[in-house]
Amino acid sequence: MAAIRLSGQLRQLAGQASVAVDGTTVAQALVDLQHRVPALHGWILDERSVVRPHLNLFVDGRQADVATALNETSELYVLPSITGGSH
Amino acid sequence: MTEIMVGTKKGLFVLRGDCDEGFAVTTRAFAGEPVDFAVRDPRTGRVFAAGGSPFYGPKLWWTDDFDGDWTQAEGVALPDGGEQALARLWVVTPGEQEGVLYAGGDPAVLFSSADDGRTWALEQGIFSHDTRSEWQPGGGGLCLHTIVPWPGDPDRLSVGISAVGVMHTTDGGATWRHSNHGIEPRYLPDDHDDVEHQHCVHCFRRSAADPNRMFMQFHGGIYRSDDAGDSWQEVGGAGLPADFGFPLAVDPADPDSAFVIPLTADVDRVTPGGRVAVYETRDGGASWVARGNGLPDHDAYLTVLREAFDTAGHGPQLTLAFGATSGHVFISEDAANSWVCAAEHLPPVYSVRVLRDT
């Protein structure tokens, strides 16, 4: 199974830093994450199943999107953007 | 003791004190995150905070104890798999029935709760309204920002949506009708056709003493209704420095009363002339008087947002409080006759709610 690595508030909500998930794409993995950890429902994906705009996805060290393929050993990081200036 | 709940760009601040002894920050929550709105339900003491995280989306939180945990309310979202997502929560308002609350948000959505805010459901009557496809957003989005119950009648409710206008239900939310008759949207071309729901209503309130009497701050102009919002007539003018502004408040004991905080114009959204004042009418809007004793009277160009003005009590002891994007919060405990600064170094203020005798 692939693993989703969580940080910050997402880690607090999940109560763990890593969650093993099913799925052969990032999109499938994120949906499965919501089923495994209901507290995260709506935090990464909005109601349209779109990744919230200020979150970044990385698979095995490379920037990814929802269509990126996963394998059994993939690590998917969900990281908030580094923002500043206007906020 | 008076409690002022302040939603800001950088978290929730709770001020406690009184005008004689001053106010102090007694609670800060959601540090660093926007709190678009916060309110205590006076019936239960439960506090609600609408968080607007740019990372994780809008969430509604509640707590019964500032020293305890906050719980995320369930159901405050649009249907999964749809074409839209909840963009922002604007307001939470207690309803008329025990345990009932309403929440409004963007895109023009109304949620209701029947269990004191633990779980919520989307009100389908507005979400599926047959004119929805024609609704256009204002600068702040397609926001349902004003929710006004009818005292004692849970089936009657009015809401304000920018830039759609006023909508009423008399059947508990099953059906809704537009009600903007008499409102002139001066931002449209002079030769515009009649419009039914292109009205940038900013805020309206209903008189508790006479529920048929309502006052509205429109995008340009102040209006009054004497027929429960079925029709509106412009009343602003005499004594007001401008007809633009966002919030509006009323004295529950006086159906002829209203209070506004004018801003110069839609193209210059600051207090006119560098002078901060709340303007009061006690004659149904025919005349207005500046109430600025204790407020900055020079070089003060403040912006007071829609939900950043509130009242508590009534009559001579009416308490009014407002905040500005400058981080100031001002309060009067004598019906606007005198004001004190309750805080002056907060982050930009998005919302203010005041409660007396806490």
Boltz contact constraints between the chains, C-beta under 6 A:
constraints:
  - contact:
      token1: [A, 42]
      token2: [B, 77]
      max_distance: 6.0
  - contact:
      token1: [A, 43]
      token2: [B, 56]
      max_distance: 6.0
  - contact:
      token1: [A, 46]
      token2: [B, 57]
      max_distance: 6.0
  - contact:
      token1: [A, 46]
      token2: [B, 85]
      max_distance: 6.0
  - contact:
      token1: [A, 47]
      token2: [B, 77]
      max_distance: 6.0
  - contact:
      token1: [A, 47]
      token2: [B, 78]
      max_distance: 6.0
  - contact:
      token1: [A, 47]
      token2: [B, 80]
      max_distance: 6.0
  - contact:
      token1: [A, 47]
      token2: [B, 82]
      max_distance: 6.0
  - contact:
      token1: [A, 47]
      token2: [B, 85]
      max_distance: 6.0
  - contact:
      token1: [A, 48]
      token2: [B, 85]
      max_distance: 6.0
  - contact:
      token1: [A, 52]
      token2: [B, 57]
      max_distance: 6.0
  - contact:
      token1: [A, 54]
      token2: [B, 54]
      max_distance: 6.0
  - contact:
      token1: [A, 54]
      token2: [B, 55]
      max_distance: 6.0
  - contact:
      token1: [A, 80]
      token2: [B, 55]
      max_distance: 6.0
